[in-house]
Amino acid sequence: YPADLMEELNRRQRDEDMVTEAAMEFIKEYDSLDMAKVLHIIRYNEENPGIVGYYILFDRYMWENDSTSKAGYREIFHTLYEKQYPDHPFTVRMLDLIASEDIRPGGRYIDFTAPEPDGTEHTLSEEIKGKIAVIDLWASWCGPCRRHSRELIPVYNEYKDRGFTVVGVARETGNTDAMENAIKKDGYPWLNLVEMNDRDRIWQKYGAGNG
């Protein structure tokens, strides 16, 4: 977009002047209906704690962004479905999603052990101990992921001797051929591990399972 248009757009966002008064009324009505939908789903699950309700709950939780709505879904999950379906795939995924929400930049992370393409195993906590680290989730088949990874290279080179590191985790299937070709082509200079066929659900644990 033209620079002057983007400048005006940014100004309106800062001043909360993006929409008209009529649009604000529409947004309020929409939010009210959206909350009614959430309450209806919660009520349906309380009255029909079966696999259909569980599917609806899981689907809505996966796509929900509102923290209040997610809190209601979490309560239903913990009080009903986690106990009723302890080994169900939905339960495994829900626990992963809930755990991933506690991850914060500069704060908590989820530890794991994964191999390099040659099979050498590495434990994340040992690789990043005492350092500022970026955990780079990427894949040979993911263009945007690789673009962001390439953008990290000059940052890594500038700060690698000052306590900064990157650990890559490539999400691959079948074999590591495409991953190794991507590393060679893009020139990643840091440790790259592989998550083969979602063996340990690393991406899911980090809330990137739909990536």
PyMOL commands that set and color helices and strands:
alter all, ss='L'
color gray80, all
select helices_A, chain A and resi 3-14+21-47+51-63+67-84+89-100+124-128+143-162+177-186+202-205
alter helices_A, ss='H'
color red, helices_A
select strands_A, chain A and resi 113-115+121-123+132-138+164-172+191-196
alter strands_A, ss='S'
color yellow, strands_A
deselect
rebuild
show_as cartoon
